Amino acid sequence: MRKSIVTALSLLGLGLMAPAMAQHLSLVTEEYPPYNMSDAKGQVGGISTQIVKALMAEAGLAHDVTIFPWARAISMARAQPNTCVYSMSRTPEREAHYKWIGPLVYNDWALFALTDTVPEPRPTRLEELMEARIGSYQGDAIVSYLQARGHRVDVASSDDVNPKKLQMGRIDYWATGRLIGQYRLQQQGIQGIAPMLNFNRSDMYLACNAQMPDALVKRLNASLISLDKQGVIKKIYAGFGYTP
């Protein structure tokens, strides 16, 4: 009889553990190098991706990572349980729609311009460019940031096209992350475009579906703090030649 009770309790214990062991998160992101990007084999890497994968390992969570267009990725995380999107800027408009883990990384927003057309003296504040046509792309937090301040924003379907639009004179400035802008220019072999003005620093997060339990959010944030204290995040940045 005692053996039967012990066996039953053991099975009950395994049953209680099953949900935690079976927890699986679907992680979605976009091509946003050097933070999130796919290689020739289709593997997803980048600074944020390595931090997120280290975070999942630290928290003991199974996961998969898939790249989508940004507008689709953020919609998936908003609509689908156990789904998180990164690297997401935390804005007032987005605050209530997700549960937030982070910040994972920081992102300096910059205006890029053709180096031979920048007026002298160079603008030192965003407010000096109220009449300029500024290029960004659909779903990026930079769009709402600029529009809320009265700027004219030319919204493309993808950030990849903005360097060419700048070269063609369709926009006066290109607003994007400073690191990703420099990366895109290098990848496309474009010269004569450079960052002219940093206008904001945005912390970027892992943003999860609003149904995610608060206990899991707390656990993930605690795991991220632990990674930072262990020096893991600094080491990941260093691997890409940057200092956090």
N, C-alpha and C positions, 0 to 999 in steps of 0.2 A: 504493500500500500504506500509506504513511504517513498519507494522508488518511483511509483507512478506519479506521486505529487511532485517530486523533484523534476521528473521528466516534463510534466505539464508546465511547471514554472519555467523551466529552461526554454520550452517552445514558446511560451508567452513572452519571455524576454527577447527571443529572436524576432518575434512578431513586432514587438515595440521598436526594435532596432531597425527593422526593415525600411521604414520610410526614410530614415536618415541616410541609410546605406544606399538607397535607391535614388536619392536626390540627384537630379541631372539638370543642368542648366544649358539652354541654347544661347550661345553668345553670337551676336551679329555685329558687323562693323562695315566700314567702307574702305576704299583705297584712299588712304590719307597718310602717305609717307612723310616723315620716318616713323610715325606713330603706329599706323596699321597699314599693312601692305602684303601682297602675295608675291611669291617668287615664281620662277619659271616652272616649277613643279606643282604650283597651285597651293603650296603651304602658306599659311598666314603667319606673318611675323611682324617685326617693328617694336618700337619701345613699349607702347601701351600693351601690345599683344603679349610680349614677354612678361610684363608685370602682371597682367590678368592671368596668364597661365600659372605663374608662380603663386598668385593669390588662390587659385582653385586648388593647387596642390597643398598649400598651407592649410586651407579650410577643409580639405578632404572631400572635394566635390567633383563628380564626373561632369564633363562638359564637351561640347563641340563648338567650333568657331567657323563661321561662314561669312563671306563678303557679299554684300548686296549694294545697289545704289543707296545713297544715304537716306533719301526720303522714304524708301521702303524699309530700311533697317530700323529707323526710329518709329515707324508705324507698327512694325512687328513687335517691338519691345513694349509698345503701349497697349497692344491688343492681345498678345499671347502670354498666358501664364508661364512662369519659369523661363522667361526670355529676357535677356539684358543686352543693351547696346553700348558700344564704346567707340571712340572717345567723345563723350558728350559734354558740351559746355552747359553748365548749370545756370539757367536763366529764369527770371520770374515767370515767364510764360510757360515754361516746362515743369516748374517746381512740383506742382500737385499731381502730375501725370505719371511720375516714376518714383521708385525708391532709390536712394543715392548711396553709392559706395565710392569713397575717395576723399580728396582728389587723387587720381592716378598720376597725372602729369600736368604740366603747365604749357600754355600755348600763347606766345606773343603774337598779337594781330598786327599786321603791317600793311601799309600802302606801298605797292610796287609801281614804278613808273619807268618810261623810256628815259635812259640816262641823258639823252641829248635834248629832251623837251622839258626837263624840270625847271620851273622858274627860279630866278634868283632875286632876292634871298629865298631859300627853300622854306616852304611852310613848316611851321613848328607845332601847329595845332590843327586838329580835324576841322574845327570851326572855320578855318580860313578857306575851306574847299566846298562851300555850300552849293556852288554852281557846277561843280565837277560831276562828270559821269563816272560812277564807281562800279566796277564789275565784281560780282560775287556769284554764288550758285545756290540752287534750290535746296532748302532744308538747312542751310548753314546759319548758325546763330548770328553771324556777322550781318546778315541781311536785316534782321529785325533791329539789331543794335543801331545800324546806320539809318534805317527808315524812321526809327523812333526819334532820331535827332534831326530829321528833316532833309536827309541827303537823298540824292537821286541814285538809285541802285539799279543797275542792269543785271537781271538775274538769269544766269545761264543754267542749263540742265546739268552741267558738269564743270568742275573747276579746271579740268584739263584744257578747255577751250579758251580760257581767259588770257593766257599769254599771247596767243595769236590775235585775239580781239584787240589787245593793247597795241600790238604791232600794226594792225590795220587801221588804228585810229577810231575804232568803234566805241572805245571807252578811254577815259583820261587816266584812270588809276585802276589798279587791280588790288582788291582787299582780300587777304588770305593770311594763314599762319605764316610767320616769318620762315620757319624751318621748312615747311612743306612747299612754300613758294620757291625757295632756293633749290629744293630737291626737284621740283617739276621743271624748272628752267634747265637744270643740269641734264635731266632725262630727255628733254626735248631738244637739247643742243642749241638753246636760244641764248644769245648774248645781247648786251645793250639794254637789259632790264635789270633793275636793282631795287631793293627795299629802300624807301625814302623816309618813312615815318612810322614808328611804332605808336599805335594809338590805344591799345588796351592789352591787358594780360588776362587771359582766361584760364581758370583751372578746369581740367576735363576729368570726367567721372565715368564710372560704370553705372549706367542708369537701367534699373530693372523694373519689370512690370509692377504696377501698383499693388497687385495682390500678393506679392512676396511677403512672407511672414516677417514681422519686425525682428523676431529673434534671429532669423537668418541674416538679415541686414546688419544687425549688431555684430554677429559673428564674423561676417566678411570684413566689416570695418576694423574690427579688432585684429583680424589676421593681417590686414594691410598695414596697420601700425606696427605689428610684429615684424613684418618684412622690412619696413623702413629701419627699425631699430637694429636689425641684423645686418644692415648695409646692402641688402639685396637690390633695392631700387637704384641706389647710387651706382652699383656695379653694372646694372643693365644700361643705364645712361652712358656710362663710360665705354661700354662695348660699342656704342654708336658714335663715340667721339664727342659726347656732350657732358656738361656738368649740371645736375639738377639744382 
